[in-house]
Amino acid sequence: VGQNNFPNISGSRRRRPCLFQPCTWPASRETAVVRINVELSKPRTLDFSQSPSHDKQTLLFLRDLGLTRTEMRKVLTKYPGFKRLKYATQVLPVLGLLQTELSASQQQIRRIVFRCPALFGYPVDETRQKIEFLAEAGVPKEKLAAVVARDPTLLLFRLDHMLKAHKILTELDLERQA
C-alpha cells in the first residue's frame, strides 16, 4: 500500500505518496511557513461530541437559544473563548443579569449573544454597574433591553469612559438649551 499511481493531465503517470504515510518536514523554512498557513486556513468543523462537560453545556446553551449551527460557528469565530467559559460561574450569572436587570426576552438574549458573545467573559458586577448607569443616564427601564439588544457592545465599554461621554453629552445639551 506504499504509493499509488495517478494520471496527470498529459496522460503520463506520476507517483504520489500515500496519504497514510508519516509527514516529513519540508527542506526549507519558506515551505514550512506555506504549509502551516495552508493548514491554518482550512475550514474546521464543530465537533460537539468531543468537548468536555462545561464546553457541552455552553454549546447546548447556544443551541437552546435557537442559534443555528452556522450562527453558533460565527459566535465561536467572533469569540473563540466562549466555548471555554464555565457555564455555572460565567454564563448563568450573566444570563440571569440579562433576564432580571434588563427584563430581556429570549429573542433579545439570543441577539445579544450573537452580536456580542464576549459579554459573557466580563465580570457580572461590572456589567451590572453599566446597566445601572444606562438606567440612570435616562434610558427608560422598558426600553433598556431593546437598547442593549440593538448594540450590546455598550456593556463592554469601560465605566469611566461611559461617565466621561455622558458628562460631555450633558454639557453639550445644556449649552444648546442656553
N, CA, C and O of each residue as an XYZ file, in Angstrom:
712
protein
N       0.836     -1.187      0.000
C       0.000      0.000      0.000
C       0.882      1.252      0.000
O       0.358      2.323      0.305
N       2.102      1.202     -0.300
C       3.024      2.317     -0.194
C       2.638      3.533     -1.000
O       2.386      4.584     -0.412
N       2.578      3.445     -2.343
C       2.286      4.616     -3.161
C       1.298      4.227     -4.249
O       1.260      3.082     -4.701
N       0.510      5.197     -4.655
C      -0.480      4.982     -5.709
C      -0.059      5.736     -6.952
O       0.625      6.756     -6.867
N      -0.465      5.236     -8.105
C      -0.184      5.919     -9.363
C      -1.423      6.685     -9.777
O      -2.524      6.133     -9.791
N      -1.251      7.953    -10.114
C      -2.356      8.786    -10.558
C      -1.997      9.395    -11.901
O      -0.879      9.879    -12.075
N      -2.928      9.383    -12.860
C      -2.610     10.016    -14.143
C      -2.647     11.532    -13.998
O      -3.509     12.070    -13.302
N      -1.722     12.216    -14.649
C      -1.810     13.659    -14.671
C      -2.498     14.082    -15.966
O      -2.938     13.228    -16.736
N      -2.595     15.367    -16.216
C      -3.368     15.851    -17.359
C      -2.788     15.382    -18.680
O      -3.545     15.110    -19.612
N      -1.493     15.281    -18.791
C      -0.862     14.908    -20.055
C      -1.025     13.424    -20.358
O      -0.680     12.995    -21.459
N      -1.526     12.642    -19.448
C      -1.748     11.223    -19.695
C      -0.660     10.339    -19.134
O      -0.878      9.141    -18.958
N       0.504     10.889    -18.849
C       1.550     10.057    -18.261
C       1.245      9.846    -16.785
O       0.499     10.620    -16.186
N       1.805      8.828    -16.214
C       1.518      8.522    -14.820
C       2.655      9.035    -13.934
O       3.833      8.918    -14.270
N       2.263      9.605    -12.795
C       3.253     10.032    -11.824
C       2.910      9.402    -10.484
O       1.767      9.014    -10.243
N       3.867      9.308     -9.651
C       3.660      8.664     -8.367
C       3.374      9.730     -7.316
O       4.074     10.739     -7.232
N       2.326      9.492     -6.506
C       2.011     10.369     -5.380
C       2.120      9.564     -4.102
O       1.767      8.385     -4.090
N       2.590     10.156     -3.048
C       2.718      9.416     -1.794
C       1.347      9.064     -1.218
O       0.369      9.783     -1.419
N       1.302      7.973     -0.519
C       0.079      7.546      0.147
C      -0.263      8.548      1.248
O       0.636      9.084      1.896
N      -1.534      8.802      1.462
C      -1.958      9.758      2.469
C      -1.677      9.283      3.887
O      -1.653     10.091      4.816
N      -1.467      8.000      4.065
C      -1.292      7.451      5.399
C       0.169      7.357      5.819
O       0.458      6.853      6.905
N       1.088      7.823      4.999
C       2.487      7.809      5.365
C       2.774      8.973      6.300
O       2.117     10.010      6.205
N       3.739      8.827      7.201
C       4.061      9.943      8.090
C       4.596     11.124      7.287
O       5.321     10.960      6.306
N       4.219     12.308      7.730
C       4.614     13.547      7.061
C       6.042     13.896      7.438
O       6.427     13.756      8.598
N       6.834     14.349      6.474
C       8.193     14.790      6.751
C       8.237     16.308      6.658
O       7.459     16.915      5.922
N       9.142     16.914      7.400
C       9.277     18.367      7.376
C       9.863     18.801      6.055
O      10.694     18.095      5.484
N       9.443     19.952      5.559
C       9.988     20.448      4.296
C      11.457     20.832      4.439
O      11.952     21.075      5.540
N      12.136     20.881      3.301
C      13.565     21.157      3.303
C      13.870     22.605      3.675
O      14.895     22.868      4.304
N      13.006     23.552      3.301
C      13.302     24.956      3.583
C      12.274     25.554      4.537
O      11.169     25.033      4.685
N      12.650     26.645      5.174
C      11.772     27.325      6.117
C      10.562     27.930      5.401
O       9.453     27.903      5.934
N      10.766     28.474      4.204
C       9.678     29.087      3.452
C       8.582     28.072      3.154
O       7.396     28.382      3.265
N       8.974     26.874      2.780
C       7.998     25.830      2.506
C       7.232     25.483      3.766
O       6.030     25.221      3.706
N       7.910     25.476      4.916
C       7.247     25.171      6.184
C       6.215     26.229      6.512
O       5.116     25.901      6.959
N       6.546     27.495      6.299
C       5.606     28.577      6.577
C       4.380     28.455      5.684
O       3.253     28.624      6.150
N       4.593     28.161      4.403
C       3.474     27.997      3.483
C       2.597     26.841      3.925
O       1.372     26.961      3.914
N       3.199     25.716      4.316
C       2.428     24.548      4.737
C       1.610     24.868      5.988
O       0.448     24.472      6.077
N       2.194     25.574      6.950
C       1.477     25.928      8.168
C       0.326     26.871      7.854
O      -0.774     26.692      8.378
N       0.558     27.879      7.002
C      -0.504     28.807      6.634
C      -1.655     28.096      5.937
O      -2.819     28.419      6.175
N      -1.346     27.142      5.089
C      -2.397     26.383      4.405
C      -3.191     25.572      5.413
O      -4.418     25.512      5.331
N      -2.503     24.944      6.369
C      -3.196     24.161      7.388
C      -4.107     25.035      8.232
O      -5.222     24.628      8.559
N      -3.650     26.237      8.595
C      -4.454     27.118      9.427
C      -5.646     27.693      8.672
O      -6.657     28.038      9.284
N      -5.539     27.799      7.354
C      -6.636     28.391      6.587
C      -7.725     27.381      6.245
O      -8.777     27.767      5.737
N      -7.498     26.105      6.509
C      -8.518     25.101      6.209
C      -9.725     25.278      7.122
O      -9.559     25.534      8.315
N     -10.936     25.145      6.584
C     -12.121     25.277      7.447
C     -12.193     24.121      8.437
O     -11.837     22.983      8.131
N     -12.661     24.451      9.618
C     -12.794     23.428     10.660
C     -14.268     23.205     10.940
O     -15.074     24.131     10.851
N     -14.614     21.979     11.277
C     -15.992     21.684     11.630
C     -16.114     21.604     13.140
O     -15.167     21.233     13.832
N     -17.275     21.950     13.639
C     -17.520     21.867     15.070
C     -17.865     20.435     15.432
O     -18.744     19.832     14.817
N     -17.188     19.892     16.415
C     -17.461     18.533     16.865
C     -17.890     18.607     18.321
O     -17.057     18.708     19.222
N     -19.201     18.554     18.542
C     -19.735     18.701     19.884
C     -19.535     17.442     20.728
O     -19.606     17.516     21.955
N     -19.293     16.312     20.115
C     -19.198     15.073     20.875
C     -17.881     14.943     21.631
O     -17.814     14.173     22.589
N     -16.834     15.662     21.239
C     -15.528     15.525     21.871
C     -15.254     16.571     22.943
O     -14.168     16.582     23.522
N     -16.214     17.451     23.222
C     -15.993     18.542     24.162
C     -16.115     18.066     25.600
O     -16.901     17.162     25.884
N     -15.344     18.662     26.523
C     -15.546     18.380     27.942
C     -16.918     18.869     28.390
O     -17.606     19.549     27.629
N     -17.322     18.540     29.596
C     -18.688     18.783     30.041
C     -19.072     20.258     30.050
O     -20.169     20.594     29.604
N     -18.193     21.173     30.551
C     -18.599     22.573     30.560
C     -18.669     23.132     29.151
O     -19.465     24.033     28.887
N     -17.841     22.608     28.224
C     -17.948     23.013     26.822
C     -19.303     22.607     26.260
O     -19.956     23.383     25.563
N     -19.714     21.390     26.568
C     -21.003     20.915     26.070
C     -22.143     21.765     26.604
O     -23.069     22.104     25.867
N     -22.079     22.110     27.884
C     -23.146     22.926     28.465
C     -23.227     24.284     27.780
O     -24.318     24.777     27.491
N     -22.079     24.882     27.523
C     -22.069     26.188     26.874
C     -22.599     26.084     25.453
O     -23.367     26.940     25.015
N     -22.199     25.047     24.730
C     -22.687     24.870     23.364
C     -24.169     24.515     23.342
O     -24.900     24.942     22.448
N     -24.610     23.740     24.320
C     -26.043     23.438     24.415
C     -26.837     24.700     24.739
O     -27.967     24.858     24.277
N     -26.251     25.597     25.531
C     -26.880     26.881     25.813
C     -27.127     27.653     24.514
O     -28.205     28.212     24.312
N     -26.126     27.678     23.641
C     -26.290     28.357     22.349
C     -27.394     27.707     21.525
O     -28.209     28.390     20.906
N     -27.409     26.392     21.528
C     -28.441     25.685     20.763
C     -29.831     25.949     21.342
O     -30.791     26.139     20.596
N     -29.934     25.959     22.674
C     -31.227     26.193     23.311
C     -31.743     27.610     23.083
O     -32.949     27.850     23.138
N     -30.835     28.543     22.829
C     -31.264     29.898     22.494
C     -31.892     29.965     21.107
O     -32.568     30.936     20.766
N     -31.663     28.933     20.321
C     -32.235     28.900     18.985
C     -31.244     29.252     17.894
O     -31.638     29.487     16.752
N     -29.959     29.291     18.230
C     -28.961     29.578     17.210
C     -28.776     28.372     16.302
O     -28.757     27.233     16.768
N     -28.639     28.622     15.013
C     -28.370     27.545     14.062
C     -26.895     27.170     14.172
O     -26.129     27.864     14.840
N     -26.496     26.087     13.530
C     -25.096     25.669     13.554
C     -24.196     26.748     12.931
O     -23.086     26.993     13.402
N     -24.688     27.379     11.879
C     -23.918     28.444     11.239
C     -23.748     29.623     12.187
O     -22.657     30.185     12.289
N     -24.809     29.998     12.877
C     -24.720     31.104     13.834
C     -23.816     30.739     15.011
O     -23.071     31.582     15.510
N     -23.881     29.484     15.452
C     -23.003     29.040     16.533
C     -21.546     29.137     16.092
O     -20.682     29.558     16.862
N     -21.284     28.748     14.860
C     -19.930     28.826     14.330
C     -19.466     30.282     14.290
O     -18.311     30.568     14.605
N     -20.355     31.209     13.904
C     -20.000     32.628     13.876
C     -19.714     33.151     15.276
O     -18.781     33.930     15.473
N     -20.516     32.725     16.252
C     -20.280     33.146     17.642
C     -18.911     32.674     18.099
O     -18.158     33.436     18.705
N     -18.582     31.416     17.809
C     -17.295     30.873     18.238
C     -16.131     31.462     17.451
O     -14.995     31.452     17.925
N     -16.402     31.973     16.258
C     -15.360     32.654     15.487
C     -15.123     34.043     16.056
O     -13.976     34.477     16.172
N     -16.206     34.756     16.417
C     -16.079     36.093     16.995
C     -15.365     36.041     18.338
O     -14.521     36.886     18.637
N     -15.708     35.049     19.138
C     -15.153     34.944     20.485
C     -14.818     33.478     20.765
O     -15.617     32.756     21.360
N     -13.630     33.044     20.331
C     -13.262     31.631     20.498
C     -13.269     31.166     21.953
O     -13.443     29.978     22.224
N     -13.081     32.088     22.877
C     -13.071     31.734     24.288
C     -14.440     31.373     24.832
O     -14.549     30.883     25.956
N     -15.488     31.608     24.049
C     -16.844     31.321     24.517
C     -17.009     29.840     24.867
O     -17.690     29.492     25.831
N     -16.387     28.990     24.084
C     -16.509     27.550     24.318
C     -15.856     27.131     25.622
O     -16.224     26.113     26.208
N     -14.880     27.917     26.079
C     -14.165     27.571     27.315
C     -14.762     28.223     28.556
O     -14.278     27.992     29.664
N     -15.801     29.032     28.390
C     -16.421     29.657     29.555
C     -17.048     28.598     30.449
O     -17.596     27.608     29.965
N     -16.965     28.808     31.724
C     -17.597     27.886     32.667
C     -19.072     28.249     32.759
O     -19.426     29.376     33.107
N     -19.908     27.304     32.450
C     -21.344     27.553     32.337
C     -21.938     28.057     33.653
O     -22.675     29.043     33.669
N     -21.618     27.388     34.740
C     -22.246     27.719     36.026
C     -21.740     29.040     36.607
O     -22.508     29.760     37.245
N     -20.471     29.369     36.400
C     -19.909     30.555     37.047
C     -19.791     31.769     36.137
O     -19.620     32.884     36.630
N     -19.878     31.584     34.817
C     -19.735     32.718     33.912
C     -20.977     32.945     33.048
O     -21.440     34.079     32.926
N     -21.508     31.912     32.463
C     -22.636     32.074     31.541
C     -23.937     32.315     32.301
O     -24.663     33.263     32.001
N     -24.234     31.471     33.276
C     -25.503     31.600     34.013
C     -25.658     32.939     34.746
O     -26.736     33.529     34.685
N     -24.620     33.445     35.438
C     -24.802     34.741     36.102
C     -25.109     35.892     35.137
O     -25.950     36.742     35.433
N     -24.438     35.921     34.000
C     -24.716     36.983     33.017
C     -26.111     36.794     32.429
O     -26.834     37.767     32.215
N     -26.482     35.559     32.173
C     -27.823     35.280     31.665
C     -28.884     35.735     32.665
O     -29.884     36.344     32.286
N     -28.658     35.435     33.944
C     -29.584     35.881     34.984
C     -29.657     37.395     35.068
O     -30.732     37.959     35.274
N     -28.522     38.053     34.911
C     -28.478     39.508     34.930
C     -29.297     40.091     33.772
O     -30.050     41.049     33.952
N     -29.143     39.511     32.605
C     -29.898     39.998     31.448
C     -31.398     39.791     31.646
O     -32.203     40.623     31.227
N     -31.771     38.682     32.284
C     -33.190     38.406     32.487
C     -33.781     39.257     33.610
O     -34.920     39.708     33.498
N     -33.035     39.483     34.685
C     -33.597     40.215     35.822
C     -33.443     41.718     35.683
O     -34.432     42.446     35.771
N     -32.222     42.201     35.468
C     -31.972     43.637     35.405
C     -32.556     44.274     34.147
O     -33.118     45.368     34.199
N     -32.418     43.580     33.018
C     -32.899     44.143     31.762
C     -34.319     43.712     31.418
O     -34.989     44.359     30.614
N     -34.776     42.622     32.026
C     -36.054     42.001     31.650
C     -36.055     41.666     30.166
O     -37.046     41.893     29.471
N     -34.944     41.127     29.685
C     -34.789     40.807     28.267
C     -35.522     39.519     27.926
O     -35.531     38.564     28.703
N     -36.130     39.513     26.760
C     -36.806     38.310     26.272
C     -35.759     37.340     25.727
O     -34.589     37.694     25.584
N     -36.187     36.120     25.425
C     -35.250     35.139     24.891
C     -34.721     35.590     23.535
O     -33.552     35.360     23.226
N     -35.553     36.223     22.723
C     -35.113     36.721     21.422
C     -34.057     37.823     21.583
O     -33.092     37.878     20.820
N     -34.242     38.690     22.569
C     -33.256     39.741     22.812
C     -31.948     39.153     23.342
O     -30.867     39.603     22.961
N     -32.042     38.154     24.216
C     -30.832     37.498     24.727
C     -30.102     36.799     23.587
O     -28.874     36.845     23.511
N     -30.851     36.156     22.707
C     -30.264     35.493     21.540
C     -29.498     36.506     20.695
O     -28.391     36.234     20.230
N     -30.094     37.663     20.506
C     -29.460     38.708     19.711
C     -28.198     39.245     20.400
O     -27.190     39.502     19.743
N     -28.259     39.408     21.710
C     -27.093     39.887     22.475
C     -25.952     38.879     22.369
O     -24.803     39.255     22.134
N     -26.273     37.601     22.543
C     -25.241     36.558     22.468
C     -24.639     36.512     21.071
O     -23.422     36.392     20.926
N     -25.472     36.606     20.044
C     -24.969     36.523     18.677
C     -24.107     37.728     18.315
O     -23.078     37.580     17.656
N     -24.523     38.920     18.743
C     -23.794     40.127     18.370
C     -22.571     40.395     19.239
O     -21.608     41.009     18.780
N     -22.601     39.939     20.491
C     -21.501     40.258     21.402
C     -21.275     39.118     22.400
O     -21.566     39.266     23.587
N     -20.759     37.988     21.925
C     -20.537     36.859     22.847
C     -19.484     37.145     23.907
O     -19.460     36.479     24.942
N     -18.613     38.123     23.671
C     -17.563     38.450     24.645
C     -18.140     38.967     25.952
O     -17.459     38.938     26.977
N     -19.378     39.437     25.938
C     -20.028     39.946     27.147
C     -20.034     38.899     28.256
O     -19.957     39.246     29.434
N     -20.123     37.634     27.892
C     -20.185     36.565     28.881
C     -18.835     36.303     29.536
O     -18.764     35.578     30.529
N     -17.776     36.873     29.004
C     -16.460     36.740     29.612
C     -16.135     37.863     30.582
O     -15.111     37.816     31.263
N     -17.003     38.883     30.653
C     -16.774     40.018     31.540
C     -17.358     39.739     32.932
O     -18.306     38.966     33.065
N     -16.791     40.369     33.965
C     -17.326     40.177     35.319
C     -18.768     40.681     35.427
O     -19.120     41.712     34.854
N     -19.580     39.956     36.155
C     -21.007     40.267     36.280
C     -21.222     41.595     36.999
O     -22.115     42.359     36.633
N     -20.418     41.873     38.009
C     -20.583     43.118     38.768
C     -20.368     44.342     37.885
O     -21.119     45.313     37.975
N     -19.344     44.299     37.032
C     -19.089     45.417     36.119
C     -20.254     45.592     35.144
O     -20.674     46.715     34.864
N     -20.764     44.490     34.639
C     -21.888     44.552     33.704
C     -23.121     45.130     34.400
O     -23.857     45.919     33.807
N     -23.344     44.742     35.639
C     -24.478     45.278     36.406
C     -24.340     46.793     36.588
O     -25.314     47.530     36.435
N     -23.132     47.252     36.913
C     -22.896     48.688     37.082
C     -23.173     49.451     35.788
O     -23.711     50.558     35.820
N     -22.809     48.867     34.666
C     -23.038     49.532     33.379
C     -24.522     49.601     33.049
O     -24.992     50.599     32.503
N     -25.258     48.551     33.375
C     -26.708     48.562     33.159
C     -27.354     49.617     34.050
O     -28.237     50.349     33.604
N     -26.916     49.700     35.311
C     -27.443     50.723     36.217
C     -27.106     52.119     35.719
O     -27.919     53.036     35.834
N     -25.906     52.283     35.167
C     -25.521     53.581     34.632
C     -26.429     53.977     33.467
O     -26.879     55.119     33.387
N     -26.695     53.029     32.564
C     -27.575     53.335     31.433
C     -28.963     53.739     31.917
O     -29.582     54.645     31.358
N     -29.452     53.061     32.961
C     -30.770     53.401     33.507
C     -30.748     54.801     34.126
O     -31.691     55.572     33.948
N     -29.681     55.131     34.848
C     -29.560     56.455     35.468
C     -29.329     57.549     34.426
O     -29.671     58.709     34.653
N     -28.746     57.176     33.282
C     -28.449     58.154     32.234
C     -29.706     58.573     31.476
O     -29.660     59.489     30.655
N     -30.818     57.912     31.745
C     -32.063     58.338     31.127
C     -32.710     57.333     30.199
O     -33.752     57.622     29.611
N     -32.119     56.164     30.053
C     -32.750     55.140     29.214
C     -33.912     54.550     30.012
O     -33.705     54.029     31.107
N     -35.142     54.627     29.470
C     -36.286     54.078     30.213
C     -36.129     52.575     30.476
O     -35.614     51.835     29.638
N     -36.581     52.147     31.646
C     -36.453     50.741     32.061
C     -37.071     49.798     31.026
O     -36.540     48.714     30.783
N     -38.199     50.207     30.412
C     -38.883     49.348     29.436
C     -38.067     49.191     28.154
O     -38.166     48.171     27.472
N     -37.263     50.201     27.828
C     -36.509     50.173     26.571
C     -35.055     49.747     26.760
O     -34.311     49.635     25.786
N     -34.652     49.512     27.989
C     -33.257     49.183     28.269
C     -32.832     47.891     27.564
O     -31.744     47.824     26.991
N     -33.679     46.880     27.605
C     -33.348     45.607     26.947
C     -33.231     45.789     25.439
O     -32.348     45.208     24.810
N     -34.119     46.594     24.858
C     -34.081     46.830     23.414
C     -32.816     47.590     23.012
O     -32.220     47.310     21.972
N     -32.412     48.551     23.843
C     -31.198     49.326     23.558
C     -29.968     48.420     23.604
O     -29.113     48.477     22.720
N     -29.885     47.589     24.637
C     -28.734     46.684     24.762
C     -28.756     45.625     23.665
O     -27.701     45.258     23.147
N     -29.936     45.127     23.301
C     -30.025     44.127     22.224
C     -29.616     44.741     20.886
O     -29.037     44.066     20.035
N     -29.920     46.017     20.711
C     -29.550     46.686     19.460
C     -28.041     46.854     19.351
O     -27.473     46.661     18.276
N     -27.379     47.215     20.464
C     -25.934     47.376     20.470
C     -25.353     46.888     21.799
O     -25.095     47.690     22.696
N     -25.148     45.573     21.925
C     -24.651     45.019     23.194
C     -23.224     45.424     23.533
O     -22.782     45.228     24.665
N     -22.496     45.984     22.573
C     -21.127     46.411     22.885
C     -21.120     47.586     23.856
O     -20.069     47.922     24.401
N     -22.272     48.216     24.083
C     -22.361     49.265     25.103
C     -21.895     48.742     26.459
O     -21.299     49.476     27.247
N     -22.174     47.469     26.719
C     -21.825     46.880     28.012
C     -20.357     46.460     28.092
O     -19.909     45.971     29.129
N     -19.608     46.648     27.003
C     -18.183     46.318     27.022
C     -17.316     47.538     27.283
O     -16.142     47.401     27.630
N     -17.886     48.739     27.119
C     -17.114     49.957     27.357
C     -16.724     50.057     28.826
O     -17.431     49.566     29.706
N     -15.601     50.693     29.072
C     -15.195     50.933     30.457
C     -16.138     51.946     31.071
O     -16.556     52.896     30.410
N     -16.470     51.744     32.326
C     -17.437     52.605     33.006
C     -16.951     54.051     33.089
O     -17.748     54.975     32.925
N     -15.665     54.262     33.339
C     -15.171     55.637     33.413
C     -15.281     56.357     32.069
O     -15.515     57.565     32.030
N     -15.114     55.621     30.968
C     -15.306     56.224     29.649
C     -16.779     56.554     29.405
O     -17.105     57.578     28.803
N     -17.653     55.686     29.872
C     -19.089     55.946     29.727
C     -19.482     57.190     30.523
O     -20.260     58.013     30.042
N     -18.948     57.331     31.736
C     -19.246     58.506     32.565
C     -18.737     59.790     31.909
O     -19.417     60.816     31.917
N     -17.543     59.717     31.349
C     -16.959     60.881     30.688
C     -17.794     61.277     29.468
O     -18.070     62.459     29.264
N     -18.190     60.309     28.668
C     -19.016     60.594     27.487
C     -20.361     61.181     27.906
O     -20.852     62.118     27.277
N     -20.952     60.639     28.957
C     -22.243     61.158     29.434
C     -22.100     62.608     29.908
O     -22.962     63.445     29.644
N     -21.022     62.883     30.598
C     -20.784     64.242     31.095
C     -20.652     65.221     29.927
O     -21.245     66.300     29.951
N     -19.883     64.851     28.913
C     -19.697     65.708     27.741
C     -21.019     65.937     27.023
O     -21.347     67.066     26.659
N     -21.781     64.857     26.821
C     -23.071     64.988     26.129
C     -24.052     65.843     26.933
O     -24.821     66.612     26.358
N     -24.025     65.711     28.251
C     -24.904     66.518     29.094
C     -24.523     67.994     28.999
O     -25.395     68.857     28.900
N     -23.213     68.286     29.029
C     -22.757     69.667     28.898
C     -23.139     70.257     27.551
O     -23.549     71.415     27.471
N     -23.004     69.462     26.485
C     -23.384     69.937     25.152
C     -24.879     70.230     25.089
O     -25.301     71.199     24.460
N     -25.664     69.402     25.733
C     -27.115     69.592     25.743
C     -27.477     70.854     26.525
O     -28.363     71.604     26.115
N     -26.795     71.092     27.652
C     -27.055     72.293     28.444
C     -26.671     73.560     27.671
O     -27.368     74.572     27.739
N     -25.556     73.490     26.936
C     -25.123     74.646     26.133
C     -26.120     74.936     25.021
O     -26.393     76.093     24.703
N     -26.662     73.872     24.432
C     -27.616     74.034     23.340
C     -28.914     74.656     23.860
O     -29.543     75.453     23.164
N     -29.308     74.299     25.062
C     -30.556     74.824     25.638
C     -30.398     76.278     26.077
O     -31.382     77.017     26.102
N     -29.188     76.701     26.421
C     -28.968     78.077     26.912
C     -28.949     79.110     25.817
O     -28.774     80.297     26.092
